[in-house]
């Protein structure tokens, strides 16, 4: 396992995130030595979505209006349908996502989270994957969409669904360990 030596990673999420897609990457990052903050639109807690129902709540560590990409080495975006759909309607959330690309920092997005990447206009010419139902949205945003368990393109890690979490988490940790990627651009 890579030693992330207290690198800082933001997980941007709001109510309706797929629980395993936040819980498992957070655990993998922390086990590798990273400090992980759950960043959200409001303070308090956010509620997960699991198997078609509301799931556990998670404590928000920082609010979006109190952080910037300067505070973090990388960004992780969990999916679920509700979570990225809500976040992509928030200008500050979209700007936060885009700022990681502008500063060449690793970004990881799973399932429906690439919707946020499309909204941030950072997919043109990138090789990515996502949940199959948003394939057309991702292609329309300019990406080269492929159906693979995990895809890495210059610091951008994407996967399709919770079943891909083992491969996704491995590549997420690896990209955070490697750090900035000069080819990672908005």
N, C-alpha and C positions, 0 to 999 in steps of 0.2 A: 504494500500500500504506500502511496506517495505521502510524504510528510508536508502538509500545507503550512506548517510553521506559523500558525495564527493568522493566515491570510483571512481577509474579511469578505464574506459573500452575502449579498442581499437576495432574499427570496421575496419577490413582489407578488402579493396575493390579496384577494378580498373574499367575501362570502361566496361559497359555491365552488371552491377549488376541489379537485379530485384529491381526496385525503392521502392516498398512497404516493401521489406525485409530488407532494410536499414532504410528507413524513420520511420517505425512503431517501431522497436526495439529501435532505437535511442531516439525517443520520450518517450517511456515507461521508459527507463533507466534514462533519464534526469528528467522526472516527479517524479521519485523515489529518486532523489537527486544525481545521478552519474554525473561525468564529463566524457564526451564521445569525443574521437578523431577519426576522419576518417583518417586512415592510408593507404597510397597507395604507389605505386612504384615511382611515380614522383610528384612533387609539382604542384600546380595550381588547376585544376578542373577535376572531372571525370564525365562521362555521364552515366545516368541510362538507363535501358531498360524497357519499359512499353507497354503492349498489342501489342507486335510484332514490336514496333518502338522505336527509340531513344527517351528518355524522358528528364527530367530536369537534369541540371548539379549540382554537389555538390562540395563545396570547400574542398580540402584536408587540414587537420590540420597539419599532420606530414608525413614525408616520411619514408619509411621502413628503410632506411640507417641511420636514426637519432633516432630510438627508439629501445627498447628491452622490453622483458617481465617484467623486473624490474620496468618499468614505469607504469605498469598496474596491476589491480586486476583481470581482466578477459578479454576474447577475444570473439568477436561476428563476425560470418562469414555469410554475406548475399549470396544468391544464384543467380539465373539467369544461363544461360548456358555459356555465354561468360566470365563472371567474374571469376568463379573458374577454368575454363579451362585455362585461361591466367595465373592466380596466381600459379597454380600447376606446371607450367613450370619454375617458378622463384625460384632458390635455396634459396634465402634469405627469401622469403615468406614462403616456406615450413619449413625452420629452425625456423622462428618466430612462426609459428603455433605449431610446436613440442615442443618448449621451454615452452609453457604454460602447456603442459602435464607433462613435466619433473619437473616442479615446482608446480604441484598439483593445478593449478588454473582453475577456471571454464572456459569452452569453449562452445559456442553455435553455431550451424550450421544448416541452413535451406535450403531446396530444393536441388540444385545441389552442395552446399558448402561442403558436406561430401567427394566430390572428393579430396579436399585439405587434409582432414583427412586421406584418403587412401594413398595419396602421402607422407604424413608425417609418415606413418606406425604406426598409433596410434589406429587402430580399432580392433586389434586382441582380440577376446573374449568379445568385447563390444556389448551391446544391443543398436541398433540405428535404426533410420528410415531416409528416404530421399525421394526425388522425385522418383517415381516408375521406371522411365527409367534408373536410375543408380543402381538399386537394385543389379544386378549381379556384378557390379564393387565393391560395398560395401561388398557383401558376399565374393568375391574373395580376398578382403583385410583382411578377417578373422572375420568380424562382424557377429553378430546374427541380421539379418535384420527383422524388424516387420513393419506392416502397421498400424500405430497408429498416431494420430494427434500430439502428443508430447511424447518423450521418454527421461527419465533422467537416466543416468548411472554414478554414482560417479562424479558428477560435469560436465558431458557432456550432453548438451541439444540438441536434434535434432528434426526437424519437416519436413513435406513433402512439403508444398507449402504455398502460401500466405493465403489460406483459414484457415490455422492453426495458423496464427499469434496471435490471442488472447491468446490461450493456450501456445504458444511458448514464448510470451512476459512475461506472468505471471511466468513461470518456469525460464526464463532467470533472471528476477529480483530476484526471490527467491534464485537461486544458487549464484548470485553475492553477495547477502546479507549474505549467509552462509559462503562464502569465500573459502579458500583452502579445498580441499578434499584429504586426504592422499591416497585414493584408485585411484585417478586420476593420471595415469602414462602413459608414452610413451612406 
